[in-house]
Amino acid sequence: MTRDILTSGTVLLTVVPAETFVLTRKLLGDDFHSRYEFRIERVEGDGSPVFFIQARTNGRWVYMGVVNPVKGCIRLTKKSAFPAHATRVRVADRVCQALCAGRADAIEAAGWAVECEVVAEVANRF
């Protein structure tokens, strides 16, 4: 998985955290999920494209923010449904940053599983 895949159009990203993460969150009493699902949508604007990210919550897609296509960091906006300290925001931010930096192997080495499915690819994106 690379930055090119994340910015290719509409992408579904599924993240399954490591057992140590799940156990730690349980012990701390924090909110967590056994898997996180995100949708990144490329929207062509006047200048460069914008990459919106949504999280699947209770069976529906909820707006999270905007993904920086170079660094992978997530910028929350006024319409973001989650605060910056929310576990799902932190998971998406760290995974997207690692994928954009070409460190997919580091994610797997830490025991996390990441699946990426391109649902709709934008033609002539380069």
C-alpha positions in Angstrom: 0.0 0.0 0.0 1.3 3.4 -0.9 0.2 7.0 -1.1 -0.8 6.5 -4.8 -3.4 4.0 -3.7 -4.8 6.2 -0.9 -5.2 9.1 -3.4 -6.5 7.2 -6.3 -10.2 8.0 -6.0 -12.6 6.4 -3.5 -10.8 4.0 -1.2 -12.0 1.8 1.7 -9.4 1.4 4.4 -9.9 -1.3 7.0 -7.6 -1.3 10.1 -7.4 -4.2 12.6 -5.4 -3.2 15.6 -2.8 -5.4 17.3 -4.0 -7.5 20.3 -1.7 -5.4 22.6 -3.6 -2.3 21.5 -6.9 -3.9 22.2 -5.8 -5.2 25.6 -4.3 -1.9 26.6 -7.5 0.0 25.7 -9.6 -2.5 27.7 -7.4 -2.1 30.7 -7.5 1.7 30.5 -11.3 1.7 29.9 -10.9 3.6 26.7 -13.2 3.5 23.8 -11.9 1.2 21.0 -13.1 -1.1 18.3 -11.9 -4.4 17.1 -11.6 -2.9 13.6 -11.8 0.5 12.1 -13.2 1.3 8.7 -12.5 4.5 6.8 -13.5 5.9 3.4 -11.2 8.3 1.6 -12.8 10.2 -1.3 -10.9 12.3 -3.8 -12.9 15.3 -4.8 -11.6 17.5 -7.7 -11.7 21.2 -6.9 -10.7 24.3 -8.7 -7.0 23.7 -8.0 -5.7 20.5 -6.5 -8.0 17.7 -5.3 -9.3 17.4 -1.8 -9.3 14.1 0.1 -12.2 13.7 2.5 -12.1 10.9 5.1 -15.1 9.4 6.8 -15.3 6.7 9.5 -17.9 4.0 9.6 -19.9 4.4 12.8 -23.0 2.4 13.7 -23.3 1.3 10.1 -23.1 4.7 8.5 -20.3 6.9 7.2 -19.5 9.9 9.4 -17.4 12.8 8.3 -14.0 13.0 10.0 -11.9 15.6 8.1 -9.4 16.1 5.3 -6.3 14.0 4.5 -3.1 15.7 3.4 -2.2 13.8 0.2 1.6 14.2 0.8 2.1 13.6 4.5 -1.1 11.6 5.2 -2.0 13.6 8.3 -5.6 14.3 9.0 -6.9 17.9 9.5 -10.2 18.2 11.4 -12.6 20.9 10.3 -15.6 22.6 11.9 -17.9 19.9 10.5 -15.8 17.0 11.9 -17.9 14.6 14.0 -15.0 13.5 16.1 -12.5 15.4 18.4 -8.8 15.1 17.8 -8.3 12.8 20.8 -10.8 10.3 19.6 -9.2 6.8 19.1 -10.5 6.4 15.5 -9.0 9.8 14.5 -5.7 8.9 16.0 -5.7 5.5 14.4 -6.6 6.9 10.9 -4.0 9.7 11.3 -1.1 7.3 12.2 -2.0 4.7 9.6 -2.4 7.3 6.8 0.9 9.0 7.7 2.7 5.6 7.8 1.3 4.6 4.4 2.1 7.9 2.8 5.7 7.6 4.2 6.0 4.1 2.7 6.1 2.4 6.0 3.4 -0.2 5.5 5.8 -2.9 6.6 6.2 -1.2 10.0 2.4 -1.3 10.6 2.4 -5.0 9.9 5.5 -5.6 12.0 3.6 -4.0 14.9 0.9 -6.6 14.6 -1.7 -4.4 12.9 -3.5 -5.4 9.7 -4.5 -2.9 7.0 -6.6 -3.7 4.0 -7.2 -1.2 1.2 -9.8 -1.5 -1.5 -10.1 1.0 -4.4 -13.8 1.4 -5.0 -13.7 4.0 -7.7 -10.5 5.2 -9.4 -10.1 8.6 -10.9 -8.8 8.6 -14.5 -5.8 10.8 -15.5 -4.9 11.6 -11.9 -1.2 12.1 -12.6 
